[in-house]
Amino acid sequence: MTQEPAQSPAPRRVFITPQVPLPDCVAGWMAQAFGEKIKHPPADFLDTLFVVPAHRAGENVRAAFLQKLAQGGAAGALSLQFKTFEELFDWALAGAPALSHPAQWCAWVQTLADARKEDFPELFARRKPEPAEISDFVGQIEALQGALTENFHTIRTAAQALEASGFSDPLWTDLGALEDLFHERCRAFGQPSRAQALMLAARNPPAHPWKEIVLVGHAELSRVQSVFLSALANTCAGEPARLTTLVFADDSQKRLFDEWGVPTQKFCERELELDAADISVCADVRAQARRISELAAGYGRAARGALAIACEQEQSAPLLQDALHRDAALEARAAEGCTLALTAICSLLRRLELCLRQGTFLNVRDFLNEPCVFTFVEQRFDLPLRELQKALDHAQKDLLPANVSEACALLERGRVGESEQKAIEALQWARRILGELQTGDTLKALEHLLEQWCGAFERTGAFAEQERRACELARQTLREIARTRQRMEIVPVVKYLIQTLKAAPARPRDAHALVLENWMGVFWSRAPHVVLADMNEGTLPMALGGGAFLNDSLREHLGLRTAKLRHARDAHMLEALRRSRSGQGSACHLLCPQRSLKEDPLKPSRLLMQTAIDALPARIKLLFGTAAKEGRRPSFAAPWKLKARRVGLEKKTLSVTALKDYLNSPWQFYLKHVLKARIFEAQKAELDAAMLGTLYHGAWQAFFTDGPKDSTDVEKIAVFLTAEFQRLLRENFGEKPNAFVRLQSRGIEQRLAAAARVQADWRAQGWRITDVELPCELQLGGWTLRGKIDRVDERDGRRMLIDYKTFDSIDTNEAMRRHGHFAFRSKEDGTPPELLRWTDLQLPLYVCAYARECPVDKDLLSAAYFLTPREAAKSVIEPWETITHYLGSALERARDVLTQIEAGNFAPAGKPPYDDYEPVFGLDEEQLARLNLVEFSA
C-alpha cells in the first residue's frame, strides 16, 4: 500500500486585508516578501512557485506585479511561475505511465460493451445503455471517479467506506464491480487509469527546484491537493520547501479558516459585509441585462478596462450581449464560450451524429448544407449550393420523403434535369458514406472523410485558424482511439469528438471585446467596478459536480467537499470581492432577477440574506418585493388567437378535488375538466406527485383490508407497508424499475417507516381505523360533488376524517395554510384565525358530506392530516380541531365556484402554481392573458 508523504510543517498563513482588487493585493505582498530579490533586477523567481486557482488569476497577478515593479523603478522579473493545480498534476503525470483521456474513454466504452446485464442487476435494472447513450453514461462514471479522487477513493473503496458507515447500496456494489472490469482493461492496455496515476503522483511528485511554494487565494482545497502540496514541499532537495498560503481577510478572522487558509463552515452563518445599496432587484433577466448595459454605457469606450461582469447563466449571456451591443455600443463575449464548440467542424460532427442515428431525409439534407460538406459536394459534383437546395426542396415539395431512397425516387419521377441528377448523386454519395462509417474500419474512414471535407473547405480560403485546430484535434483524437486497437461503434466516437471540441479552448475571435466573466474570473479581475449578475439560488452558492451518483450526504460520508463548504467558499469570496471594491472610485453591484426568460420565479441567493438580524426584515423586503417592470412589452406580435368555446360540462357532476383546480386557475380547469386535455407521457420515467399519492394510498388501503391494522408494533406495521408499496411499485414500473425510480422509492420507504411509528402511537392512544377510501357525495346548488375520504378513525364515539399528505417539506407552525386550504390572518387572542380566501375546499367538503350521510354530533366530528414529509422525523397526525368553524364559509365558496363554472368563466387570469399546459402553447397563462391570445365564443 502506498505510504502517505512525510508531514511537512503546516503552511504559513498570511492574511491580507482586501482593500484593492485582489491581484493588486497579491502584487503588494510579493513586493514586500521578495524585496531582496527585486533590489537587484532582473529578479529571478526560478525557485518560487505560485499556485493559483485559475489562469485568469495568474495572468492578472503577473500584470499587477510587473506594473508595481515598473512604478518602483525595477527592470522586471524573470521566470515568474503561476500554475494551476491542473497544470501541476499534468506536470506530475508527464513522466508517469497513464492512459490518455481518449484511451481511457475507450477502455470504459469497451468495459460497458462487454458487461453482461445479468452481472449488474442494479446498474442495468432496465437495460444496458445503447451505443448512442454510452458516451453520456461514461461521462457520468468519469465525473464520479473525478469527484472521488478528491479523497483518494476509487469507486470500489468508496463503496466499502459507505458500507462500513452503515450505507449499503447494491447500486454502489455494481459500480465497484464495473470499475474492477475497467481496471482490468487498463492493465491489458499496459497503463493505469488517470485517476490511479494522479493519486500516486500526488503522494510521490517528481523532483523540482522550488524552495518556496505560495498558495494564492485558494478558497477551496481537496485532500488530494493538500497531500500533493505537502509531498511537493518534501520533494525539494535539501530542506523542505516553505509553504505559504495567502488569505484575503483580516488577521482578526483567523478562526474562520483552517490551517490551509480555506474558509470553514462558520462562514455559512457569518454576517457578510454587503450593503443593501449595492443590491439591485430586477423584474426578470431582461431587465437585468438592461440595467447592466446602462452601467456600461456610462463608461463609454473605457468600459473594457473599468468594468468586470460576472454572468454564470446560459440564458443571461445572450441577452446581456445584445443589450450591451444595442444600448452601449459594446461587443461582449462569454469567457467560457471561447472553445472549439463554435467551429464549423463541431457543427458538422453534430449533424453527422444525427444522420448516423436517424438517416432521415431531413437529417441528410441538413448534413449536406454544412459548410465543409457542401463545399466538398460543390467541388466533386460541380453543383452549387443554391442548385442543390432547389433540387432538395423540389423533392420535398409535395411529399416529405422519409429517407434518402424515397427522395431519390421522387426526384427521378419528376422532371430530371442536370441539377436534379447531380442532387441524386449527392444524396446517394451521402447514403454511401454513412453506410461506410458504420461498417469496416470506422475510425480510419472518419479520419479520411474529415481530411477530405476540411481540405475542400480550406481551398476556398474561408478556413480560419480555429477550424484548422478543430480539424487537427479531431483527427489526433481519432488516431489515439485507433491506437487502442479496440473496435468502436461510430456514434459514441462522434459524440466523444464533439465533447472534446467543446472542452478545447479557442483563441477569442474578438480580443478587444468586453469579457463576460465566470464567478472565479471576476473574483480575480483588476477592474475597479464589478457587477455580479444572476445572484440567485443555484448560481451562488455554486453547485458541486460529481455526476448522478453522489449526493451531499454521501459526500460527507466519503470526506469530500460538501455543499456547506461550497457555501462557505462563495460567502468568503463574495465578502472579499465586496471589500476589495469599497474604496474611492470603485464599486460592486449585485443584481438579483426575480424571473427567468420563461417567467419562472427565481430565488435570491442565500448569500444576500446573510446580514445582521436587525437588518434582515429590510433585506427580505428588498429581495422579495415587487420589482419595477421597466416598460415590459411582448417581444413579438402574436400571429394567432385561440378561439375557445364557452361550453359547459355535459353533466353537473364534479369531483371535490376539481374545485381546487378552478380556485388555482379557471383556465387550467377549462383545459383539464371541460376539454379533457391531457399531456401524453410515453412511459413512466419517475414517481411524480400523482403516482406517489396513488401508491401511498394503495399501501394504506391494503393495510386496512389485509394488514395488522390494530397492531401497535412499529416494525410489524413498517414491514407490511413497505412490502405492499414495493408490490404496487412493481405493478406500475415493472420488476426492474429504472435507477431514478429506485432512488425515489428508497426515500418513500423511509417515510413509510416513520409513518409506521406514528400509526403505532396513534393506535395506542385508542384510535382505530373504521373506513378507508370511503366514497362520499354532496348535493350543492344543483350539482353533485363526489370524492373519496382517505380514511375515517373512531375513538369513544368521536369520528376523525384523516387526509394523507406527502409534501416534501412542512412548516409545523401554520397547519391550515401549509396544507393549502386557505390563506388566513392570525389573531392575538387565540381564537380561530380570520379566513382571507379559500385555495382548497377538499377536507371541509368531505366533512360536510360525511356529516350528511353519517349523522354524528357536530362536537364529535373533526379532521386531521397524516403528514409524512421528506424529513421523516417530522411525520405526525395533526388534528384540525376547528374545522367545523369553517364549514359554512366553505359551502358558500363552493356554491360561488359552481356558479362561475356554470356561467363558463374560464379566461386566463394569472400564473398558477403549476402550468401543465405551457409546453403546448409555448406561453404561460399570464402571457396568454397579457397578449390577449384567448377569445371565448358562445
N, C-alpha and C positions, 0 to 999 in steps of 0.2 A: 504494500500500500504506500502511496506517495506521502512523504512527510511534509508537514506544514513548514513553511520557511522560518528560519530563526527570527525571533522577535527583534525588531529594531526599536529604538526609542520612539515614544509617541511623537507625532508631528508637533512642531512648534506652531501654535495658533497665533496669528496676527490679526487683530481686529482693526478694521479701517472704517471710520465713520463716513458714509456715502454722501458727501456734500456736493460733489460734482459728478458728471457721468462716470460710470464705473471704469471704463478703460483709462480715463484720466486719473482715477483713484489708484489704479494699479501702477500706472506710469510714475506717479508721485512716490509711491512706496519703493519702486525699483531705483529711482534716482537716489533715495536715501540709503537703501540696503546695499547698493553696489557703487557707493560713492567713490571708493578707492579705484575701482576699475575704470570709471569714466573720467577720472582725473587725467588719465594718460591715453587719450584717444589714438587710434580707434580701439574701443573696449572689446575684449574677446570674451564671448559667452559660451565657448565650446564646452565648458564643464558645467553648464547650467541648463536644466530642462524645465520649461514652463508647461504644465499640463492644464489645458483649457477645456471647457465643456463644449465648445463649438468652434468651427473655423472662423466664424464672424468675430468671436471674442479675440482670437489670436491676431487677426488682421488689424482690428481696431486698437488693441493694446500696443502692438508694434508701432502703428502710426502715431499714437499718443506719446509713446516713449521717445521715438526719434524726434518728434516735434519739441519735446521738453529738452532733449539734448541740444537741439539747434538753438533754442531760446537761451540756453546756458553757455553757448559758445563752443560746445563739444562737436567733434567732427562726425560722430556716428558710432554705431556698434556693429561688430561682426558676429555672424553665426547665432543670431537670436533664434532659439528653437522653441516654437509653440506647437505642441502636438495634442491632438485629442486622444482619448482612450482607444478609439477605433484604430487610429494610426499606430499607436503604440502596440496594440495587440497584433496588427498586421506585421509590424517590425519583429515582434517576438516570434511570430509564426513563420517568418520568411525562411529561416533555415531548418524548420521542423517539418517532418512529413505530415501532411494533412491533405485531405481531399479538397479540390477546388469546389466552389459552390455548384457549378454545373454538374460535376461528377457526383457530389453529394445528393443533388436533386435526382440524378439518375438512379442512385442507389435506393432512394426512398420510393421512386416510381416502380422499380423492379420488385422491391420488397412488397409493395401493395399488390402488384400484379400476381406474385407467386403465393400470397397469403390466401389460405382457404377460409371460406366463410364460416365453416363449422368449427374452426380452431379459435375464432374470435366472436363468440355469440353475442357479447355485449356491444363491441365496437361496430360490428356489422349486423346489428339486430334485424334490419330490414333487408339490406343488400350491400354488396361491396360497391365502392364508387365506380362509376362508369369511366372510360378513358377520358371523356371530356371534363369529368369532375375531379380527376386525380390531382391536377395542379393546385386547385383550391384546397383539397384535403392535405396535400403535402405542405402547403403554406401554413395551415393551422398547426400541424405537427412541428414544423420548424420553429414557429413562433413559441410554442410550448417549450421546446428544447432551449431556445434562447433565453426565455424567462427563467427556467430552472437553473441554467448555468450561473445565474447571479449568485447562487449559494452552493456552487459545486455539486449540483444534483444532475443526475440523468433522470429520465422518466422512471426507470426501474428503482433507483434509490429513493426517488420522491414517493413512489407508491409504497415502498417499505416503510419510509418515515411516517407516512399518513396512517398506515395500518398500525404502527407502533403507538400512535397517538389516539387510537380508537376510531379512526376514519377508514373503514374498509369498503372499497367500492370495486365491484367486478370490472367496471369500465377501465379503471386505472390498471388493474391486473392485465387486461387485454392490451392496453397501451404499452405497458412494460414488456410484454411478450413480443409485441410487434417491433419495439425498439431493439430487442435482442436479435431478431432476424436482420434488422438493418445493420447492426454492428457486425454480424457475421458476414454480410455482403461487403461492408467496408474492409474487413480483414481480407476478403477474397480479392479486393482491389489493391491490397497491399499497403493501405494507409488508414489511419484513424479518421473519425469524423472531425469536423472543425470544432465542435463543442468539446470533444475529448482532448484535442490538441491544445485548445485555448486554456482549459483548466490545468493542463500540465505546464504550459508555458507561463501561466500566471504564478505558479509556485516556483518555477525554475527559469526565469528570464535569462537572455544572453548577457554576456559581459558588456559593459558600457563605460564611457568616460565621465559620466555625470557625477559630480561631487555635491551638487545642490539640486534638489527637486522641489519645485514650487507648485503647489496645487492652487490654481487661480479660481476662486469664487465658485467652487462646486457645491451647489445646494442639495445634491443628491449623490449618494455613493453606494454601490452594491458591495457585497462581501468579496466577490471575485476581484473587484477593482482595488479595494483596500489591501487585500492579501498581495496583489500584484505590486502595489506601491511599496509595501514592506519588503517584499522579495527583491524588488529593484534597488532599494536602498542598500540591502545587504550584498548585492552582486557587485557593487563598486569595489575596485581594487583598493586594498588598504582598509581604512576605517569606513564604516557605513556612511553613505551619503546623508546629508542633512535634509530632513523633510520639513517643509514649511507649508502651511495652508492659510490662505488669505480669506478672511470672513468679513463681509460687508455689514458691520453692525458696531454699535458702541461697545467699549470694553466692559461696561456695566451689564451687558446682556450675555455674558459668558455662560450662564446657567441654562440658556435656551439652546445651546449647541453641544454636540457630542465631541469626542476627542479629535475627530477629523474635521470639525468645523461645519458639520451638517446639521441643519435645524432639526430639533426633536419635536415630538408631538405636542409639546407645550405651545407651539405656535398656532395650533388649531384653536385654542381658546384665547389667544392673546388679542388685546385691543390694538388693531392696526392703526397707524397714523395716517388715516385717509380723511381729507377734508370734503365735506358734503358739496362745497362749491366746485370741486373738481369732477363731480359725478353728474353726467347728463343722461336723463332717461328719455329715450326716443320711442315714438309710437310703434315703429317697425324698422326692419333693416334698411328699407329705402330711405326713411327719414334719417337714419344713422349715416348713410352714405352722403346725403345732402349736407348734414352737419359737418362732416369731416372735410368735404370739398370747400365749404365756406371758410373753414380754418385755413386750409391750404391756399385758397385764393388770396388771403390776407398777406401771405408771404411773397406772392408772385413767383418770379424765377428763383428766388432764394429758398423756396420750399424744399428742394432736394437736399440741401445741407442743414436746414434748420428744423425739419420735421421728420419724425420717425413714427410710422404707423404699424401697429400690430393687428393683423387680421387673420384669425385662425380658421374661420368657417368658409367652406367652399362656396356657399350661397352668397356670402357677403362680398367676396373679392371681385367678381364681375360687376356687381352693382357699384362698388367703390371705384373701380377703374373707369367705368362710364361716367360717373358723376365728376371725377377729377378731370377727365378729358373735356366734358361739357362745360363745367362751371369754373374750373381753374386753369384750363388750357395746359394741363399737365399729363404726360404719359406715365402710366404706372404699370408695374409688373409684379407678379407674386414671386417671392423668393423661392418657394418650393416648386414653382411652376417651370423653372429652368431645368427641365430634364428632356431626354430624347423622346418622351411620350408625344410631343407635338410634331414630330417629324413625319414626312410622307411615308417613310419605311415602316414606322409603327402603325400608321393608319392602314397601310397595305396589309400588314400581318393581321390586323383585326378583321378586315374584310375576308382575308384568306381563311381565317378560323371559321367564320360564319359559313363560308362555302363548303368547307370540309365537313362541318357538322350537318348542314342542311343545304344541299346543292340545288336550291330553288332557282328559278329563272331570275327573280328579283335580286337574289344574293349574287348571282354570277354577273348580272348586269352592273351592279354597283362595284363589283370587283374589277370589271373591265374599265370602269370610269376612274379608277385610282391613277394618279399621275404617272407612276412608274410603269404601270401595266399598259395604259392607253398609249403612252409614248412608244413602248415596245411594239404594240399592235400596229400603230401608225407606220413604224419603220418596216415591220415584217410584211404587212398585208397592203401597204400603200393605201390606207384607209383613214382619212382624217377623222378626228373625234366627232365632229359635227355630223358627218355622214353616218358614222357608226351609231350615234344616238338616235338619228332619224330612223334608221333601219330597225333598231330595237324598239323604238316607240311604235313603229308600224306593226311589229309582232304582237304587241300587247294592246293594240287599239281596240279591237273588237272582243277579244277573249284573252284574259291573262293566262299565259301558259304556266303550267305547274313546274316544268323543268326545262332544261336546255333542249332535249329531244323534241318536245312539243313546240318550242319556239322555232326551231329549225324547220319543222314540218309546216308551221303556219307561214313562215317566210317563203318556203318552196311552193305552197299552194297559191300564193298571191303573185303579183307581178314581180318577177325576179329580174331585177336589173343588176348592174355591176356592183352597186353598193350593197344590195341585199345578199348577193352571192358572197361578197367578202365578209359581211356580217355573219353569215352562216359559217364561214371558215373560222372566223374569230371565236364564235361560240363553241364550235367543235374542238378548236385548239384548247379553249379553257376547260372543256369537259375532259379532254385527254390528260392535261397536266394534273388536274385534280385527281384523276384516277391513278396516275403515276406516283403521286405523293402518298397514296395510301397502300401502295404495293412496292415490293422491291426495297432498294436502299433509299429509304425516305430522306435520311439526313443529307446524303450526298446530292440527291435530286433537288432538295430545297435550297442547298447552298448554290448549286449550279443555276437555278432559276433566279435567285436573288442577284447573282453576278450578272446574269443577262438583263434583268429588268433595270438594275441600277446603272449598268453600262449604257443602256439605251437612254435613260433619263440624263445621265451625265453628259452625253453627246449633245444635248440640247442647250447646255450652258446654264441650266436652271438648277443644277445640282449643288446646293450650298454645302459649306463645311460640316454643318450639323448632320446633313444627310449622309455624307461620307462616313462620319464617325458612327452613325447608327447602323449603316450597312456593314461596316467592318466589325463592329461589336457583335452584330447578329451572326455573321459568318464565323467569327472567332469562337463564339459560344457553341455553334453547331459543331465545330471541329473538336472542341473539348468534350462534348457529349459523345461524339463518334469515337474518341479515344478510349471510352469505357467499354467499347465492343458489346454494348447491350442493344438488343432490338427494341426500338422505341416506337410507340404509336405517334402518329404525326400531330394529332390535335393537342395533346398535352405539351409537345415540344413547341408548337407555335405559341401556345399560351405562356409558356415559360420565357420565350423570346420577348413577348410583349411585356411581361413583368420585369425582365432585365432592362429593357429600354426605359421603362417608367422609372426605374431606380437610378439610372445613369445620369449624372449631372451634365448639363449642357452649358455652353457659354451663352450668356444673355444676348439676345439679338439687339437690344437697345440698352447699352451700358449706361446711358445717361438718364434712364427712366427712374422715377421715384419707386423705390422698392417697398412693397407691402410685406413687412417682416412677419415671421412667426414669433411666438412668445419669447423663445430663447434669444432670437436675433435682436429684438427690440430691447431686451434686457442689457445687451452689450453695445447698444448704439451710443454714438457720441453726440447725437443731435440734442440741442437744448430743449426742444419741445417734443414730448412723447404723447401719442394718442393710442389708447388701448381700446379697440373695438370688440364687440361681442362679449361683454363682461357678463356672461350668462352661465348658469349651472350646466355642467357638461363640457364647457370650454375651459373655464378656470374654476376650480382646480382641474387640471388636465387628467384624462383617463389613463389608466395603465394598460399596457399591451399584454400579450401572453396567450392570445387565441381563445377558443371557445371552451377550453377545458379547465381554466383557472378562474376561481372567484376570489374575493378578498379574504374569506375565511381560510381557504386553502393556502393562500399566500402567507398568512400569519403562521399557520402550522409549519410551513416549509422555510420560514425565516427569510422570505422575500420582501421586497418593498411593498407596502400596503397603501390603500387609498388615503389613510390618515397621514402617512409620511409624505405622500404626494401633495396632500392638502397643506402640510407644514412647509414643504418646499416652496409652493407657489405663494403662500402667505408671506414668507420671508422675502421672496423675490419681489413681490408687489410692494412691500414696505420699503425695501432698499431702493427700488426704482423711484418710488414717490419721494423719498428723502433726497435722492440724488438730483431731483428737479425742483428743490424748494428754494433755490437761490434767486437772486435778481436776474431777470432775463431768461428764465427757464420756466417750464410748465409741464404738468402731467394731467391729461384729460382721460377720464374713464367713461366710456359710452355703453349704455345698457339698453338694447332694444327690447320691447315688450312682446313683439310678434315676429314670426318668421315670414318668408315670402308667401307661404301657404296660409297665412293668418293663424297659425298655431301659436298658442301662448308660450312664451319663453320665460323661464325663471331667472331672476337676478342671481348672480354668483353669491355663494355664501360668504365669500371673502369681503364683499361690500357690507355685510352685516356684522362684521367683527369690530364693533365700535363700543364706546362706553355705554353702560346701561342707561344712563340718563339721556343719552343722545339717540338711543335705539328707536324710540317711537317716531321721532322725526325722520330717521333714516328709512324706517319701514314705510312711512307715509310718502316719502320721496320715491322709493323704488316701486311701490305698488299703486301709486296714484295714477290718474288718467293723464297720459302724455298728450300733448297737442298733436293733432292730425297733420298739421303743416300742409294744408291745401290738398289733401289726399284726393286723387281722382283716378278713375279707371285708366289702364294703360292701353285700352283698345275699345273700339266701338263694336258692340255685340251685333253679329250678323243674323241673329235668330232670336225668336221669343217662343218660349214653351207655352203652347195652348193647352191649358189644363181644364178639364170639365169639372164643374162643381156638382158632383154626383153624391148621393147619399149612400149609406150602406144598404145592401139588399135586405138584411134582417136587422131588427132593432135589438141585436144581441151582441154583447161585448164581453171580453174578459176584464176582470178588475185591473189587471196589470196594464191593459191597453190605455186606461185613463192616464197612467203615468207618462206614456208616450206623448199624449196630447198636451199634458202640462209642460213637458220638456220642449216640445216643438209640434205645433199643429201641422206643419209641413211634413215632418217625419211621420206623423200619424197618418196623413193622407197617403203617402207613398207606401207605407207598410200595411195599413189596415183597409184602405179603400182600393188602391190599385193592386195590392198584394204583391208589390215589387220585392224581390229577394236577390241578394247578392250571391251569385253562384260560386261555390267552392268545389274544386275538382276532387280534393281529398282532404281529410282531416290531418293537418300537419302539426297541430298543437292543441293543448287544452285551453280553449278560450273560456271566458266567464260563463257563457251559457252551458257549454258542455260540462264544465266543472260543477255547476249547480245541479245538472241532471244526475251526474254520477254520485255526487254527495247526497242528494235526496234519496237516490236509489239505495244507497248503503243503509241509510237510516230507516227506510221503509222495510227492508229485509230484516233489520234489527228488531223491529216491532213484530213482524209476522213469524220469523224463524229464529230469531236470536235471543240472547239472555236479557230480555227487556226489563226484568225485575232484579237483575243482579247488581250488587254494589262492588264487585270485583273489577278493579280498573283494568288489569291485564286481560281478563276474560273478554271484557267489552271491546278493548282495543284490538285483540286478535280477530274477533268476529268482524268488526267494522273494516279493518284493513283487508282481510281476505275477501270480503264482499266487494269492496272498492276495486281491488285488483281484478276480480272476476268481471265486473262491469267494464273495466278498462280494456280487458282483452276482447270483450264482445264488440267494442266500438273501434278499437285500433289494431286488432289482430293479436296473435300470440307474441309477436316481437315488435312492439311499438318503437318508433324511432328514438334516438338518444335524447332529443329535447323533451318528448312526452315523458320518457322515463325519469328525466331530471325533475320535471314538474310533479310527477306522481310521488316522488320521494318527499317533496315539500307537503303534499296533501296528506301523506301518511303521518307526518309529524303533527299536522293539525288534528287528524283523527285520534292520535294518541292523547293529545291534550283534551280533545272533546270527550274521550272516554273517562278521563279524570273528572271532568265537570259533570258528566252524566251519572257517574257513581255517587258523587257527593249529593247531587240533586235527588236521586232515588233514596239516599239515606235520610234526606230531610222529609221523606214521606210522599213525594210526588211520584205518580205513576202515569205511564202513557195509556190513554184510552182510545185514541184515534190517530191515524197518520194519513196524509194526502186525502183529507176529508173534503169531498165536493160540497160546495155551497152556492147559493143562488139568492140574489137580491133584486126585487122589483122596484124600479125607481123611475118616475116620470114617463111611464110607458115603455121603458127599456128593461131588458133583463141582463143583469150583470152576473157573470159566473166566475168561479175560481176554485182553487184548492188550498185549504188550510194545511200548512206543513205538518202540524201536529197539535193535538189537544192533550193537556195533562190535567190530572184531578188530584185534589187532596182535601179531605174533610169537607166535601161538598163544594169546594172552590174549583172553578174551571179557569185554566190559563191557556190561551192560544199562543203557540210558540212559532216564531218565524226564524228560519236559519239564515245567517248572514256570513258570507265568506269573504268580506272585504280584506284587501291586503293589509291595510293599516287602520287603526281605530283610535280616536281620541276619547278616552273613557270619561271625560268630564261633561260632554254635551250629548247625551244619549239620543234624543229625538232628532236633533239637527244632523248628527253624523249619519243617521240611517236614511237621511234624505226625505223625511216625510213633510217637514215644514221648516221654514225659517221663522225664528222667534226672537223675542226680546225678553231677557231675564228680569225678574222682579226682586228687589232687595228684601221684601217681607217674607220670602219663602213660599209664596203661593205659586200655582202653576204659571209658567211664562206666557207672555202675550203672543198670540199667534199673528204672524205677519202675512204669510202666504203659504199655501199648500204646494208641495212639489211631488208628493206621492200619497195616494189615498188607500193603498192596499190594506194595511193592517186595520185601520179604523172601519173600513167597509166589511172586512171579514168578521170583525166583532159584531157589527150590526146584523149581518146575515146570520151568524151563529145564534145571536140573541133571539131572532125571529123564528128560526127553525127549531131551536132547542131552548125553550123558555127557561131562564135562570135569573135569579135575583141579581139586579144590577151591581150590588155591592160584592157579589161573589164571582164576578166576571172581570178578568183583566187579560193582559197580553204580555209577551216577553220576547226578547231577542236571544237566540242562541248564537253567540259570537265566536267565530273561530278564525281570527286574523292570522297573517303570516307569522307574526311574533306569537308563537303558540302559548307562551306563558300568560298572555292576556285573554285567553279563552274563558268565557263566563256565560252564564244565563242571566240576563239583565232584565228584570221586570219593568214594564211601563205601567206603573200602577195608576197613573192619572189619565189613561187613555179615554175612559168614559166621559171625561170633561170635554172632549173634543169631537164626540160623535155627531152632534148636531151641526157643527161647522163643517165637518167632513161631508155629510149628506148634502148640505147646501151647495158646497163647491162641486160635488159630483153632478148635481142637477144642472148647474150652470155649464159644466163641460159638455154634458149630453145635449143641452140646448144649442151650444156652439157647433157641435158635430152635426146635429140635425139641420142647422142652417147652412152647413157647408163652408164654414170659415176655416180655411186651411192655408192661407197665404204665408209664405216665408216671412219671418219677422225678426230673426236673430241668429245666434250661433249656439246650437245645442251642445251639451257636453260631449256627445259622440255623434259624428256625422257619418253614418254608414254609406251614404249615397254620394259623397263628394267625388269618389273616383268615376262615377257615372257621368256627372255633369261637368267635372273639371273645375267647378267653382263651389265654394261652400254656401250655406244658406244665407249668410249675411251678405255675401257678394251678389247672390241672385236677387235679393230684395233691393240692395242699393242700386243695382244696374237695371232694375225693373224688367227682369228677364222672364217672369212668370205672369201669365194673364189667365184668369179664370173666366170661363164662359158658362152659361146656364146649361 
